[in-house]
Amino acid sequence: QVSAHTVARACVALPGVLSMKGSPPRSNGAAPLHWQQNGGKALLSITISDPEKHGSSSSLTNAFVDFKIETRTELPQFCAKEFFVRRRYRDFVWLRQRLCTAFPGAIVPPLPEPDSLLKDDRFSSAFIQRRQAGLQLFLRRVASHSALARGADLQTFLEAKVWELQTAKNANSSSWLTSVLSGTEASLSYATSTITETLYKTKEPEEPAVASLRAFSAEYSADVAKVAASHQSSVRTLADSAADLEQLGPAFGLLSQTETELSLPFTQMADTMGSLRELLLRRVQAEHVSGLSALLGFSTGLAGSVKEVLANHDASLAELAEATSLLDSKSLERQRHEEQQRAEREGRAPKRGGVMGKLDELTAPFMDDPSAYGAKLDARISEAEIALQAAKLRREEICSTIHVEVTGFHQQTDADFRRGMAEHVRQQLAFEAQQQAHWRKLLEVFTPIETVPHSAGIVASPTLKPSISPAESGVRGAGRTGPNALDASFAMAEIPPAGAVG
């Protein structure tokens, strides 16, 4: 089987800027997700489609949207080769939390951000499309990861009935709120509170590769977040322009009723404003669903996933130190108990006098038998040894995985940005061409009526043109008298001097 990062290089995220190599675009936006073997045979194909609203949108607690998830697979652990389930956002949150727990050294793909009650209409078509695209990207990357794709939790997520999934969630997740709060920040908070003390106690210098990754992660996270924020500002500018055109179009419509001689051109101007507005809105939505905004948002989340792995790395060191300390403590306690027993058998055990001696006599009948107490200590030592072994295995797993995962991360982000930026340029060129097409069509309407109609007894020439065009002169108004060269372009349509015509 190919490695995780090799498969990941063959898959890029979404239709558009983020798309699957070799996969044709789909009109319904439900692109299949694949986990592949050598030879390209798809072992796990997942399709997300058909969002469906449940409950009333007026109720923030009961209403939600779920999605149809269809699976086709050749993997033997699944009960069937083709099946589907419906899942909502919180089910995806549970799945990701379980993957992070089961694979602490893996860079688990991020989910789209939770909706904001203040700024998001989570039942709008635009928001649902953005969320579906983000969830689709999450599952695609999970399905392209050789370890995550074979996880038991993913299988449960893909094929369990609703009640079966809820049973699984109840078994390992205390609450929905806990699952939301147990993300990157919670992991980082736990690690921050323990790792400094642990490193101080162990005097163990950090591995250079991990220290380098930590520095890179902090810098990369800040840089990609800054780029994402700046680009989002430019996308908001497009949305603001669309809002302005929503007002400008009807205003030209009113003007067409006043300027009756230009009624048809102004009406076409109003229609063009409406068409440009729709074009801008489509561009904004495309940015969020599959454009550069989607890529930058995913990359920001992926930077957080790298921090999660580093937090797990730090936590494993703290857990190892704690387990070692616990075993040492219990071993020392048993050693002291054995020395006490030996001293009592030899008659060397000192007895306390006074009040403490009386207290020892009163409590002696209630104390454990020395042999029973020794057995309890042995059991606690066995538990501590098991905990230490588990901490060592977790530590080794993370340390052996993290470097492979980081290599795959660099290769994947490189592929994402190379393809994403190239596609962004192509989309921008197409967008600009569409805008220009609308303006050129409108120019054809106004060009025949550039000259001013006759006024104050002067007959205007219908063919009057400036002596030298701006394109020919390079300077607007050059080669002609009359209005200053800095005058607006409509000054080019002048009333001819008296006696020039007729």
Buried (B, 14 or more C-beta within 10 A) or exposed (E): EBEBBBBBBBBBBBBBBBBBEEEEEEEEBBBBBBBBEEEEEBBBBBBBBBBEEEEEEEEEEEBBBBBBBBBBBEEEEBEEEEBBBBBBBBBBBBBBBBBBBBBBBBBBBBBBEEBEEEEBEBBEEBBBBBBBBBBBBBBBBBBBBBBBBBBEBBBBBBBBEEEEBEEBBEEEBEEEEEBEEBBBEBBBEBBEEBBEEBBEEEEEEBEEEBEEBBEBBBEBBEEBBEBBEEBBEEBEEBBEBBEEBBEBBEEBBEBBEEEEEBBEBBBBBBBBBBBBBEBBBEBBBBBBBBBBBBBBBBBBBBBBBBBBBBBBBBBBBBBBBBBBBBBEEBBEEBEEBEEBBEEEEEEEEEEEEEEEEEEEEEEEEEEEEEEEBBEEBEEBBEEBBEBBEEBBEBBEBBBEBBBBBBEBBEBBBEBBBEBBEEBBEEBEEEBEEBBEEBEEEBEEBEEEEBBBEEEEEBEBBEEBEBEBEBEEBEEBBBEEEEBEEEEEEEBBBBBBEEEEEE
